[in-house]
Amino acid sequence: MKKFSDMGVPTKETPFEVAEASDVVITMLPSSSHIALSVDHWETPVMLDAPVSGGVLAAEAGTLTFMVGGSEDAFLAAKPLFLSMGKNTIYCGKAGNGSAAKICNNLAMAVSMLGVSEALALGQSLGISASTLTRVFNSSSARCWSSDSYNPVPGVMEGTPSSRNYDGGFASKLMAKDLNLAAESAKDIGQNCPLTSHALEIYTELCKDGQETKDFSCVFRHYYSGMDEL
């Protein structure tokens, strides 16, 4: 807390004191059980679930996207606060829908990264450089965030985790966690999601191989055996 007080930010000694002195409290909790425990201790809670997308770089730049579930009145009241931290805030409907949107977004992100990594590794094996194939993707129908903003090949794009040995970014263990949530959600409603299951298997294997703290784009090197761009 001293770090924040030294910056002039008001601080309190306990969570209770923070809540007592605040009109709005923002929490970042690791599991549903922690969320349920928090809600159980609120006498008159007005709660929004508002996961974010964009990662560390977007957080630092203030360009996060918020996916929000809860009452629309509460969303409209909180919207200026969200926009002070991000550039997009999307109302997704009832409570829980923000988290559902985040799960679906991360599922699509994982499958996209796997597809781009697999294609780039195959291209290298066929004699095409990753830089050349990336240019093809980004000028064609394969263009996506994983190819044009978060390329998984070391040496192709500056500023990405792949350019710094996959350090920082979104850890593989967190991707595995989110894919497990997606798989459980699909099972609960009887939805057939084979790509979810396969992606979960890949990221679970990646974590078992010691890559759990590396960015999830490390799947290119450590699962598909792709090569760095020299």
GUZA-434843 format. One record per atom (N, C-alpha, C): residue in three letters; x, y, z. Coordinates in Angstrom, 1 decimal. Last residue first. Example, Ala and Ser with C-alpha at 12.3 -4.5 7.8 and 13.67 -1.06 7.14 Angstrom:
BEGIN
SER/12.8/-2.2/7.1
SER/13.7/-1.1/7.1
SER/12.9/0.0/7.9
ALA/13.2/-5.7/7.8
ALA/12.3/-4.5/7.8
ALA/13.2/-3.3/7.8
This chain:
BEGIN
LEU/15.0/-15.6/-37.9
LEU/16.3/-15.0/-37.7
LEU/16.5/-13.7/-38.5
GLU/12.3/-16.6/-36.2
GLU/12.6/-15.9/-37.4
GLU/14.0/-15.2/-37.2
ASP/12.2/-19.8/-34.6
ASP/12.4/-18.4/-34.5
ASP/12.7/-17.8/-35.9
MET/10.0/-22.5/-35.5
MET/11.3/-21.9/-35.4
MET/11.3/-20.4/-35.3
GLY/7.7/-24.8/-33.8
GLY/8.0/-23.7/-34.8
GLY/9.4/-23.1/-34.5
SER/6.6/-26.9/-32.4
SER/8.0/-26.9/-32.7
SER/8.4/-25.9/-33.8
TYR/4.0/-26.8/-31.4
TYR/4.2/-27.1/-32.9
TYR/5.6/-27.1/-33.3
TYR/4.7/-26.4/-28.7
TYR/3.8/-27.5/-29.1
TYR/4.0/-27.9/-30.6
HIS/6.6/-24.4/-28.5
HIS/6.7/-25.5/-27.6
HIS/5.6/-26.6/-27.8
ARG/6.1/-22.4/-30.5
ARG/7.4/-23.0/-30.3
ARG/7.4/-24.3/-29.5
PHE/3.3/-22.0/-30.3
PHE/4.0/-22.1/-31.6
PHE/5.3/-22.8/-31.4
VAL/2.7/-21.6/-27.6
VAL/2.3/-22.9/-28.3
VAL/3.0/-23.1/-29.6
CYS/3.2/-19.1/-26.8
CYS/4.4/-20.0/-26.8
CYS/4.0/-21.4/-27.4
SER/0.9/-17.7/-26.5
SER/1.4/-17.8/-27.8
SER/2.6/-18.7/-28.0
PHE/0.6/-17.5/-23.7
PHE/-0.1/-18.6/-24.4
PHE/0.3/-18.7/-25.9
ASP/3.6/-16.9/-22.0
ASP/2.5/-16.4/-22.7
ASP/1.9/-17.5/-23.6
LYS/4.5/-19.0/-19.2
LYS/4.8/-18.3/-20.5
LYS/3.5/-17.9/-21.2
THR/3.7/-20.5/-17.1
THR/3.8/-19.1/-16.9
THR/4.2/-18.3/-18.1
GLU/3.6/-23.2/-18.2
GLU/2.4/-22.6/-17.6
GLU/2.5/-21.1/-17.4
GLN/5.4/-24.9/-19.3
GLN/5.2/-23.6/-20.0
GLN/4.1/-22.8/-19.4
GLY/5.8/-27.5/-18.5
GLY/6.6/-26.4/-17.9
GLY/6.4/-25.0/-18.5
ASP/4.2/-29.4/-19.5
ASP/5.6/-29.4/-20.1
ASP/6.4/-28.2/-19.5
LYS/1.8/-28.8/-18.5
LYS/2.5/-29.9/-17.9
LYS/3.9/-30.0/-18.4
CYS/1.1/-26.7/-20.3
CYS/1.3/-26.4/-18.9
CYS/2.1/-27.6/-18.2
LEU/0.7/-28.2/-22.6
LEU/1.7/-27.2/-22.6
LEU/2.1/-26.8/-21.1
GLU/-1.5/-29.8/-21.9
GLU/-0.2/-30.5/-22.1
GLU/0.9/-29.4/-22.1
THR/-3.4/-27.8/-21.7
THR/-3.1/-28.6/-20.5
THR/-1.8/-29.3/-20.7
TYR/-3.4/-26.9/-24.3
TYR/-2.9/-26.0/-23.3
TYR/-2.6/-26.7/-22.0
ILE/-4.5/-29.3/-25.6
ILE/-3.2/-28.7/-26.0
ILE/-2.6/-27.8/-24.9
GLU/-7.0/-29.6/-24.3
GLU/-6.0/-30.6/-24.2
GLU/-4.6/-30.1/-24.6
LEU/-8.2/-27.2/-25.1
LEU/-8.0/-27.5/-23.7
LEU/-6.9/-28.5/-23.5
ALA/-8.5/-27.7/-27.8
ALA/-7.7/-26.6/-27.4
ALA/-7.3/-26.8/-25.9
HIS/-10.3/-29.8/-27.7
HIS/-9.0/-30.0/-28.3
HIS/-8.0/-28.9/-27.8
SER/-12.6/-28.6/-26.6
SER/-12.0/-29.7/-26.0
SER/-10.5/-30.0/-26.4
THR/-13.1/-26.6/-28.5
THR/-12.8/-26.2/-27.1
THR/-12.1/-27.4/-26.4
LEU/-13.7/-28.1/-30.7
LEU/-12.5/-27.3/-30.8
LEU/-12.1/-26.9/-29.3
PRO/-16.2/-29.3/-30.0
PRO/-15.0/-30.1/-30.1
PRO/-13.7/-29.3/-30.1
CYS/-18.8/-28.8/-28.5
CYS/-17.7/-27.8/-28.8
CYS/-16.4/-28.6/-28.9
ASN/-22.2/-29.0/-28.2
ASN/-21.1/-29.7/-28.7
ASN/-20.0/-28.7/-29.1
GLN/-23.9/-28.4/-25.2
GLN/-23.4/-27.8/-26.5
GLN/-22.2/-28.6/-26.9
GLY/-25.2/-28.8/-22.7
GLY/-25.3/-29.9/-23.8
GLY/-24.8/-29.4/-25.1
ILE/-24.8/-27.1/-20.7
ILE/-25.9/-26.9/-21.5
ILE/-26.1/-27.9/-22.7
ASP/-22.5/-28.1/-19.4
ASP/-23.7/-27.8/-18.6
ASP/-24.9/-27.7/-19.5
LYS/-20.6/-28.2/-21.5
LYS/-21.1/-29.5/-20.9
LYS/-22.4/-29.2/-20.2
ALA/-20.1/-25.5/-21.8
ALA/-20.7/-26.3/-22.9
ALA/-21.3/-27.6/-22.4
SER/-18.9/-25.0/-19.3
SER/-20.2/-24.3/-19.7
SER/-20.9/-25.1/-20.8
GLU/-16.6/-26.6/-19.4
GLU/-17.7/-26.9/-18.4
GLU/-19.0/-26.2/-18.8
ALA/-15.3/-25.3/-21.5
ALA/-15.7/-26.7/-21.7
ALA/-16.8/-27.1/-20.7
ALA/-14.9/-22.8/-20.4
ALA/-15.7/-22.9/-21.6
ALA/-16.2/-24.3/-21.8
LEU/-13.2/-23.5/-18.3
LEU/-14.5/-22.9/-18.0
LEU/-15.4/-23.0/-19.2
ASN/-11.1/-24.4/-19.7
ASN/-11.8/-25.4/-18.9
ASN/-13.1/-24.8/-18.5
LEU/-10.3/-22.0/-20.9
LEU/-10.8/-23.1/-21.8
LEU/-11.5/-24.2/-21.0
ASP/-9.4/-20.8/-18.6
ASP/-10.5/-20.2/-19.3
ASP/-11.1/-21.3/-20.3
LYS/-7.2/-22.4/-17.9
LYS/-8.3/-22.2/-16.9
LYS/-9.5/-21.7/-17.7
ALA/-5.5/-22.1/-20.1
ALA/-6.1/-23.4/-19.8
ALA/-7.3/-23.3/-18.9
MET/-5.0/-19.4/-19.8
MET/-5.7/-19.8/-21.0
MET/-6.3/-21.2/-20.7
LEU/-3.5/-19.5/-17.5
LEU/-4.8/-18.8/-17.5
LEU/-5.6/-19.1/-18.7
LYS/-1.3/-21.0/-18.3
LYS/-2.2/-21.6/-17.3
LYS/-3.5/-20.8/-17.2
SER/-0.1/-19.2/-20.1
SER/-0.8/-20.4/-20.7
SER/-1.7/-21.0/-19.6
ALA/-0.7/-15.7/-19.5
ALA/-0.1/-17.0/-19.2
ALA/-0.8/-18.2/-19.7
PHE/-0.3/-13.1/-21.5
PHE/-1.4/-13.9/-20.9
PHE/-0.9/-15.3/-20.7
GLY/2.5/-10.9/-20.8
GLY/1.3/-11.3/-21.6
GLY/0.3/-12.1/-20.8
GLY/5.7/-12.3/-19.9
GLY/4.7/-11.4/-19.8
GLY/3.4/-11.8/-20.6
ASP/7.7/-14.0/-22.4
ASP/7.5/-13.5/-21.0
ASP/6.5/-12.4/-21.0
TYR/8.5/-15.1/-24.8
TYR/7.2/-15.4/-24.3
TYR/7.0/-15.0/-22.9
ASN/10.9/-13.9/-25.5
ASN/10.9/-15.2/-25.0
ASN/9.6/-15.6/-24.3
ARG/10.1/-11.5/-26.7
ARG/10.8/-11.5/-25.4
ARG/10.7/-12.8/-24.7
SER/8.5/-11.8/-28.8
SER/9.7/-11.1/-29.1
SER/10.6/-11.0/-27.8
SER/6.2/-12.9/-27.9
SER/7.1/-13.8/-28.6
SER/8.4/-13.1/-28.9
PRO/4.8/-10.7/-26.8
PRO/5.5/-11.7/-25.9
PRO/6.5/-12.6/-26.6
THR/5.7/-7.9/-28.9
THR/4.8/-9.0/-28.5
THR/5.6/-9.9/-27.5
GLY/7.5/-6.0/-29.8
GLY/6.5/-5.6/-28.7
GLY/5.6/-6.7/-28.3
GLU/7.7/-6.8/-33.3
GLU/8.3/-6.2/-32.0
GLU/7.1/-5.9/-31.0
MET/7.5/-9.8/-35.0
MET/6.8/-8.6/-34.6
MET/7.3/-8.1/-33.3
VAL/9.3/-11.9/-35.6
VAL/8.4/-11.3/-36.7
VAL/7.8/-10.0/-36.3
GLY/10.7/-12.9/-33.5
GLY/11.4/-12.2/-34.5
GLY/10.6/-11.6/-35.6
PRO/8.8/-15.7/-32.7
PRO/9.9/-14.8/-32.3
PRO/10.6/-14.2/-33.5
VAL/5.5/-15.9/-33.6
VAL/6.8/-16.3/-34.0
VAL/7.8/-15.3/-33.5
PRO/2.9/-15.1/-33.0
PRO/3.5/-16.0/-32.1
PRO/5.0/-16.4/-32.4
ASN/1.6/-11.8/-33.0
ASN/2.2/-12.9/-33.8
ASN/3.0/-13.8/-32.9
TYR/-0.4/-9.9/-32.5
TYR/0.1/-10.8/-31.4
TYR/0.8/-12.0/-32.0
SER/-1.4/-8.6/-34.7
SER/-1.1/-7.8/-33.5
SER/-0.4/-8.6/-32.5
ASP/-1.8/-10.3/-36.9
ASP/-1.4/-8.9/-37.2
ASP/-1.1/-8.1/-35.9
SER/-2.4/-12.9/-35.9
SER/-1.4/-12.7/-37.0
SER/-0.9/-11.3/-37.1
SER/-4.3/-12.6/-33.9
SER/-3.1/-13.5/-33.7
SER/-2.0/-13.4/-34.8
TRP/-6.3/-11.1/-35.2
TRP/-5.5/-10.5/-34.1
TRP/-4.2/-11.3/-33.8
CYS/-6.0/-11.9/-38.7
CYS/-6.7/-11.9/-37.4
CYS/-5.8/-11.3/-36.4
ARG/-6.3/-13.1/-42.1
ARG/-5.9/-12.0/-41.1
ARG/-6.7/-12.0/-39.9
ALA/-7.0/-14.8/-44.0
ALA/-6.5/-15.4/-42.7
ALA/-6.2/-14.3/-41.7
SER/-7.5/-13.5/-46.4
SER/-8.6/-13.9/-45.5
SER/-8.2/-14.5/-44.2
SER/-4.8/-11.2/-46.6
SER/-5.7/-12.1/-47.2
SER/-6.8/-12.5/-46.1
SER/-2.7/-9.9/-45.6
SER/-3.3/-9.3/-46.8
SER/-4.4/-10.1/-47.4
ASN/-2.0/-11.4/-43.5
ASN/-2.5/-10.1/-43.2
ASN/-2.9/-9.3/-44.4
PHE/-1.0/-13.7/-44.8
PHE/-2.2/-13.8/-43.9
PHE/-2.8/-12.4/-43.8
VAL/1.3/-12.6/-46.1
VAL/0.2/-13.2/-46.9
VAL/-1.1/-13.2/-46.0
ARG/2.8/-11.9/-43.9
ARG/2.4/-10.8/-44.9
ARG/1.2/-11.4/-45.7
THR/3.2/-14.4/-42.8
THR/2.4/-13.4/-42.0
THR/1.9/-12.3/-43.0
LEU/4.9/-15.5/-44.7
LEU/3.5/-16.0/-44.6
LEU/2.6/-15.1/-43.8
THR/7.2/-13.9/-44.3
THR/6.5/-13.9/-45.6
THR/5.0/-14.4/-45.5
SER/7.8/-14.5/-41.7
SER/7.5/-13.1/-42.0
SER/6.7/-13.1/-43.3
ALA/8.3/-17.3/-41.9
ALA/7.1/-16.8/-41.1
ALA/6.8/-15.4/-41.4
SER/9.1/-18.5/-45.1
SER/9.5/-17.8/-43.9
SER/8.2/-17.3/-43.2
ILE/8.6/-21.7/-46.4
ILE/8.2/-20.3/-46.4
ILE/8.5/-19.6/-45.1
GLY/9.1/-24.5/-46.3
GLY/10.1/-23.6/-46.9
GLY/9.7/-22.1/-47.0
LEU/7.5/-26.1/-45.0
LEU/7.3/-26.2/-46.4
LEU/8.3/-25.2/-47.1
SER/8.0/-25.4/-42.4
SER/8.4/-26.8/-42.8
SER/8.3/-26.9/-44.3
GLN/6.7/-22.9/-42.4
GLN/8.1/-23.0/-42.2
GLN/8.7/-24.4/-42.7
GLY/4.0/-23.8/-42.7
GLY/4.7/-23.0/-43.7
GLY/6.2/-23.0/-43.6
LEU/3.7/-25.0/-40.2
LEU/3.6/-25.8/-41.4
LEU/4.3/-25.1/-42.6
ALA/3.9/-22.8/-38.5
ALA/4.8/-23.9/-38.4
ALA/4.8/-24.8/-39.6
LEU/1.6/-21.3/-39.5
LEU/3.0/-20.8/-39.6
LEU/4.0/-21.8/-39.5
ALA/-0.5/-23.1/-38.8
ALA/-0.2/-22.7/-40.2
ALA/1.2/-22.2/-40.4
GLU/-0.2/-23.2/-36.0
GLU/-0.1/-24.4/-36.8
GLU/0.2/-24.1/-38.2
SER/-0.6/-20.5/-35.3
SER/0.6/-21.1/-35.0
SER/0.8/-22.4/-35.8
VAL/-3.3/-20.1/-36.3
VAL/-2.2/-19.3/-36.8
VAL/-0.8/-20.0/-36.6
GLY/-4.6/-22.0/-34.6
GLY/-4.7/-22.0/-36.1
GLY/-3.5/-21.3/-36.7
LEU/-4.0/-21.1/-32.0
LEU/-3.6/-22.4/-32.4
LEU/-3.6/-22.5/-34.0
MET/-5.2/-18.5/-32.1
MET/-3.8/-18.6/-31.9
MET/-3.3/-20.0/-32.3
SER/-8.0/-19.3/-32.4
SER/-7.3/-18.5/-33.5
SER/-5.8/-18.6/-33.3
VAL/-8.4/-20.6/-30.0
VAL/-8.5/-21.4/-31.3
VAL/-7.8/-20.6/-32.4
ALA/-8.0/-18.4/-28.3
ALA/-7.2/-19.6/-28.2
ALA/-7.2/-20.4/-29.5
MET/-10.1/-16.7/-29.1
MET/-8.7/-16.2/-29.1
MET/-7.7/-17.4/-29.1
ALA/-12.4/-18.2/-28.5
ALA/-12.1/-17.8/-29.9
ALA/-10.6/-17.4/-30.1
LEU/-12.0/-18.3/-25.7
LEU/-12.1/-19.5/-26.5
LEU/-11.7/-19.2/-28.0
ASN/-12.2/-15.6/-25.1
ASN/-11.0/-16.3/-24.9
ASN/-10.9/-17.6/-25.6
ASN/-15.0/-15.1/-25.7
ASN/-13.9/-14.4/-26.4
ASN/-12.5/-15.1/-26.3
CYS/-16.2/-16.9/-23.9
CYS/-16.4/-17.1/-25.4
CYS/-15.3/-16.4/-26.2
ILE/-15.5/-15.6/-21.5
ILE/-15.2/-17.0/-21.8
ILE/-15.2/-17.3/-23.3
LYS/-16.7/-13.1/-21.9
LYS/-15.2/-13.2/-21.7
LYS/-14.8/-14.7/-22.0
ALA/-19.4/-13.8/-21.9
ALA/-18.8/-13.2/-23.1
ALA/-17.2/-13.3/-23.0
ALA/-19.7/-14.7/-19.3
ALA/-19.9/-15.6/-20.4
ALA/-19.3/-15.1/-21.7
SER/-19.2/-12.3/-17.9
SER/-18.3/-13.4/-17.7
SER/-18.4/-14.5/-18.9
GLY/-21.5/-11.0/-18.7
GLY/-20.2/-10.4/-19.0
GLY/-19.1/-11.5/-18.9
ASN/-23.6/-12.5/-17.8
ASN/-23.3/-12.5/-19.2
ASN/-22.0/-11.9/-19.6
GLY/-23.9/-12.2/-15.1
GLY/-23.2/-13.4/-15.6
GLY/-22.9/-13.4/-17.0
ALA/-26.9/-10.4/-15.4
ALA/-25.7/-10.7/-14.5
ALA/-25.2/-12.1/-15.0
LYS/-27.9/-9.7/-18.8
LYS/-28.1/-10.0/-17.4
LYS/-26.8/-10.4/-16.7
GLY/-26.0/-7.8/-21.2
GLY/-27.3/-8.3/-20.7
GLY/-27.2/-8.7/-19.2
CYS/-23.7/-6.6/-22.1
CYS/-24.0/-8.0/-22.6
CYS/-25.3/-8.6/-22.1
TYR/-22.4/-3.6/-23.2
TYR/-23.4/-4.2/-22.3
TYR/-23.9/-5.6/-22.9
ILE/-19.1/-2.7/-23.4
ILE/-20.2/-3.4/-24.1
ILE/-21.1/-4.0/-23.1
THR/-16.8/-0.3/-23.9
THR/-17.6/-0.9/-22.8
THR/-18.9/-1.4/-23.5
ASN/-13.6/0.7/-24.9
ASN/-14.8/0.1/-25.2
ASN/-15.5/-0.5/-24.0
LYS/-11.4/1.9/-23.7
LYS/-12.0/2.6/-24.9
LYS/-13.3/2.0/-25.3
GLY/-10.8/2.3/-20.1
GLY/-10.7/1.6/-21.4
GLY/-11.4/2.4/-22.5
MET/-11.0/3.8/-17.9
MET/-9.9/2.8/-17.9
MET/-9.8/2.1/-19.3
SER/-13.1/5.4/-18.2
SER/-11.9/6.1/-17.7
SER/-10.7/5.1/-17.7
LEU/-15.0/3.7/-18.9
LEU/-14.4/4.5/-20.0
LEU/-13.2/5.3/-19.5
PHE/-15.9/2.9/-16.4
PHE/-15.2/1.9/-17.3
PHE/-14.4/2.7/-18.4
LEU/-17.0/5.3/-15.5
LEU/-15.9/4.7/-14.7
LEU/-15.1/3.7/-15.6
PRO/-19.2/5.6/-17.2
PRO/-18.1/6.6/-17.2
PRO/-16.8/6.0/-16.5
LYS/-20.7/3.2/-16.5
LYS/-20.1/3.3/-17.8
LYS/-19.0/4.4/-17.8
ALA/-22.3/3.0/-14.2
ALA/-20.8/2.7/-14.1
ALA/-20.0/3.0/-15.4
ALA/-24.8/3.7/-15.1
ALA/-24.2/4.5/-14.0
ALA/-22.7/4.3/-13.9
LEU/-25.2/1.7/-17.0
LEU/-25.2/3.1/-17.4
LEU/-24.5/4.0/-16.4
PHE/-25.3/-0.5/-15.2
PHE/-24.3/-0.4/-16.3
PHE/-24.1/1.0/-16.7
ALA/-27.5/0.0/-13.7
ALA/-26.2/-0.1/-13.1
ALA/-25.1/0.1/-14.1
ASP/-29.4/-0.2/-15.7
ASP/-29.3/1.0/-15.0
ASP/-27.9/1.1/-14.3
GLU/-29.2/-2.9/-16.5
GLU/-28.8/-1.9/-17.5
GLU/-28.6/-0.5/-16.8
SER/-27.7/-5.3/-14.3
SER/-28.9/-4.4/-14.6
SER/-28.4/-3.3/-15.6
GLY/-25.3/-7.5/-15.9
GLY/-26.0/-6.9/-14.7
GLY/-27.2/-6.0/-15.2
GLY/-22.1/-7.5/-17.5
GLY/-23.4/-8.1/-17.2
GLY/-24.0/-7.6/-15.9
VAL/-19.8/-6.3/-19.9
VAL/-20.5/-6.1/-18.7
VAL/-21.9/-6.8/-18.6
MET/-16.6/-6.1/-20.9
MET/-17.8/-6.8/-21.2
MET/-18.6/-6.9/-19.9
PHE/-14.4/-3.6/-21.9
PHE/-15.1/-4.2/-20.8
PHE/-16.4/-4.9/-21.3
THR/-11.1/-3.3/-23.2
THR/-12.5/-3.5/-23.5
THR/-13.2/-4.1/-22.3
LEU/-8.6/-0.8/-22.6
LEU/-9.2/-2.0/-22.4
LEU/-10.6/-2.1/-22.9
THR/-6.8/1.3/-22.9
THR/-7.6/1.0/-24.1
THR/-8.3/-0.4/-23.9
GLY/-4.7/2.3/-21.3
GLY/-6.1/2.8/-21.0
GLY/-7.0/2.4/-22.2
ALA/-2.2/1.4/-21.5
ALA/-2.6/2.4/-22.4
ALA/-4.0/3.0/-22.2
GLU/-2.2/-0.6/-19.5
GLU/-1.3/0.5/-19.4
GLU/-1.7/1.7/-20.3
ALA/-4.1/-2.3/-20.7
ALA/-4.3/-1.7/-19.3
ALA/-3.5/-0.5/-19.1
ALA/-2.9/-3.0/-23.0
ALA/-4.1/-2.2/-23.1
ALA/-4.4/-1.6/-21.7
LEU/-0.8/-4.5/-22.0
LEU/-0.5/-3.4/-22.8
LEU/-1.7/-2.4/-22.9
VAL/-2.1/-6.6/-20.6
VAL/-1.3/-5.6/-19.8
VAL/-1.1/-4.4/-20.7
GLY/-5.3/-7.2/-22.2
GLY/-4.0/-7.5/-21.6
GLY/-3.3/-6.4/-20.9
GLY/-7.7/-7.3/-23.5
GLY/-6.7/-6.4/-24.0
GLY/-5.3/-6.6/-23.4
SER/-10.7/-7.3/-21.6
SER/-9.9/-7.8/-22.7
SER/-8.9/-6.8/-23.1
VAL/-12.4/-7.9/-18.5
VAL/-11.8/-7.0/-19.5
VAL/-11.0/-7.9/-20.5
PRO/-15.6/-8.4/-16.9
PRO/-14.3/-8.8/-17.3
PRO/-13.7/-7.9/-18.4
ALA/-17.8/-7.6/-14.9
ALA/-17.2/-6.8/-16.0
ALA/-15.8/-7.2/-16.3
ASP/-20.8/-7.8/-13.3
ASP/-19.6/-8.6/-13.7
ASP/-19.1/-7.9/-15.0
LEU/-22.0/-5.6/-10.9
LEU/-21.8/-5.9/-12.3
LEU/-20.6/-6.8/-12.4
MET/-24.3/-5.2/-8.2
MET/-23.1/-5.8/-8.7
MET/-23.1/-5.9/-10.2
VAL/-25.2/-3.8/-5.4
VAL/-25.5/-3.6/-6.8
VAL/-24.2/-4.0/-7.5
PRO/-26.1/-5.2/-2.2
PRO/-25.2/-5.0/-3.3
PRO/-25.8/-4.7/-4.7
THR/-26.7/-4.8/0.7
THR/-27.5/-4.3/-0.5
THR/-26.6/-4.1/-1.7
GLU/-24.8/-6.3/2.1
GLU/-26.2/-6.2/2.6
GLU/-27.1/-5.7/1.4
TRP/-22.4/-8.7/1.3
TRP/-22.9/-7.3/1.0
TRP/-24.4/-7.3/1.4
HIS/-21.6/-11.2/1.7
HIS/-21.2/-10.3/2.8
HIS/-21.7/-8.9/2.5
ASP/-22.2/-12.6/-0.6
ASP/-22.9/-13.0/0.6
ASP/-22.6/-12.0/1.7
VAL/-20.3/-11.5/-2.4
VAL/-21.7/-11.1/-2.5
VAL/-22.5/-11.4/-1.2
SER/-18.0/-12.8/-1.6
SER/-18.1/-11.3/-1.5
SER/-19.5/-10.9/-1.5
LEU/-18.6/-15.4/-2.1
LEU/-18.3/-15.1/-0.7
LEU/-18.4/-13.5/-0.6
ALA/-18.8/-15.4/-4.9
ALA/-20.0/-15.7/-4.1
ALA/-19.8/-15.3/-2.6
ILE/-16.2/-14.8/-5.6
ILE/-17.2/-13.9/-5.9
ILE/-18.4/-14.1/-5.0
HIS/-14.9/-17.1/-4.7
HIS/-14.5/-15.9/-4.1
HIS/-15.6/-14.8/-4.4
SER/-16.1/-19.0/-6.4
SER/-16.4/-19.1/-5.0
SER/-16.0/-17.8/-4.3
SER/-15.2/-18.2/-9.0
SER/-16.6/-18.0/-8.6
SER/-16.9/-18.1/-7.1
SER/-11.9/-16.7/-8.7
SER/-12.8/-17.8/-8.9
SER/-14.2/-17.4/-8.5
PRO/-10.3/-14.4/-8.3
PRO/-9.8/-15.6/-9.1
PRO/-10.8/-16.6/-9.4
LEU/-11.2/-11.0/-8.8
LEU/-11.2/-12.2/-8.0
LEU/-10.9/-13.4/-8.9
MET/-10.9/-7.8/-8.4
MET/-10.4/-8.8/-9.4
MET/-10.2/-10.1/-8.7
THR/-13.2/-5.2/-7.8
THR/-12.5/-6.4/-7.3
THR/-12.0/-7.2/-8.5
ILE/-14.0/-1.9/-6.9
ILE/-13.7/-2.8/-8.0
ILE/-12.8/-4.0/-7.5
VAL/-16.6/-0.1/-5.5
VAL/-15.5/-1.0/-5.2
VAL/-15.3/-1.9/-6.4
VAL/-17.9/3.1/-5.0
VAL/-17.8/2.0/-5.9
VAL/-16.5/1.2/-5.5
ASP/-17.8/4.7/-2.8
ASP/-19.1/4.6/-3.5
ASP/-19.1/3.4/-4.4
SER/-16.0/4.1/0.2
SER/-16.1/4.1/-1.2
SER/-17.6/4.0/-1.7
ALA/-15.6/3.6/2.9
ALA/-15.2/4.9/2.4
ALA/-15.5/5.1/0.9
GLU/-16.2/1.0/3.3
GLU/-17.0/2.0/4.0
GLU/-16.7/3.4/3.5
ALA/-14.3/-0.3/1.7
ALA/-15.7/-0.4/1.3
ALA/-16.5/0.7/2.0
VAL/-12.0/0.3/3.2
VAL/-12.1/0.7/1.8
VAL/-13.6/0.7/1.4
GLU/-12.6/-1.0/5.6
GLU/-12.4/0.5/5.6
GLU/-12.5/1.0/4.2
PHE/-12.6/-3.7/4.7
PHE/-13.8/-3.1/5.3
PHE/-13.8/-1.5/5.3
PRO/-10.0/-4.1/4.0
PRO/-11.0/-4.1/3.0
PRO/-12.3/-3.4/3.5
THR/-7.8/-1.8/5.9
THR/-8.5/-3.1/5.7
THR/-9.5/-3.0/4.6
GLU/-6.5/0.6/5.8
GLU/-5.8/-0.5/6.3
GLU/-6.5/-1.9/6.1
LYS/-6.4/2.7/2.8
LYS/-7.0/2.2/4.0
LYS/-6.3/1.0/4.5
THR/-5.3/5.6/0.9
THR/-5.3/4.2/1.2
THR/-6.0/3.9/2.6
PRO/-5.2/7.9/-1.8
PRO/-5.7/7.6/-0.5
PRO/-5.8/6.0/-0.2
VAL/-2.2/8.5/-3.5
VAL/-3.5/7.8/-3.6
VAL/-4.0/7.5/-2.2
GLY/0.3/9.5/-3.7
GLY/-0.8/10.4/-3.3
GLY/-2.2/9.8/-3.4
MET/2.3/7.8/-4.0
MET/1.8/8.5/-5.2
MET/0.7/9.4/-4.9
ASP/2.5/6.7/-1.5
ASP/3.6/7.6/-1.9
ASP/3.2/8.4/-3.2
SER/0.3/5.1/-1.5
SER/0.3/6.3/-0.7
SER/1.4/7.3/-1.1
PHE/1.3/3.1/-3.2
PHE/0.2/3.9/-3.7
PHE/0.1/5.2/-2.8
LYS/3.3/2.0/-1.8
LYS/3.6/2.4/-3.1
LYS/2.5/3.4/-3.6
LYS/2.1/1.1/0.5
LYS/2.9/2.3/0.6
LYS/3.2/2.9/-0.8
MET/0.8/-1.2/0.0
MET/0.0/0.0/0.0
MET/0.9/1.3/0.0
